[in-house]
Amino acid sequence: MQGILYEEPSIWLFLFVTVVLGGSAAWMTGRAIAITWRPFWQLLIYLLILAMAVRFIHFALFGGTLLSLHYYAIDAIVVLIIGALGFQYNRARQMTTQYRWLYERTGPFGWKEKTSHTNG
């Protein structure tokens, strides 16, 4: 997988910088966008900027390539997936907490309208 997903000598550097550091920042960015009721497209812009910061960390600390479209795309994909999950998780929680009479959770990332029970 070296050369495809990461360029460092160890996968642990990729997992630490991209998945742990970048992923936790992406999750918190998704959470922040969701709880402030901003649209999803704004999250995409912030996460693409975050992917640049992740690429810079690879470059500055571990001697990675700064201006590599391939590795930027890998970092961006990981960050976008984790950030989108953070957004959707928090939006589902938000919708079912603030509008509990309208919606119920269908899992950690989804919600649906409550069905009305009529007597008669």
Secondary structure, DSSP 4 states (H G I P E B T S, - for coil): -BTTTB-SS-HHHHIIIIIIIIHHHHHHHHHHHHHTT--HHHHHHHHHHHHHHHHHHHHHHH---SS-HHHHHHHHHHHHHHHHHHHHHHHHHHHHHHTTTTEEEEETTEEEEPPP----
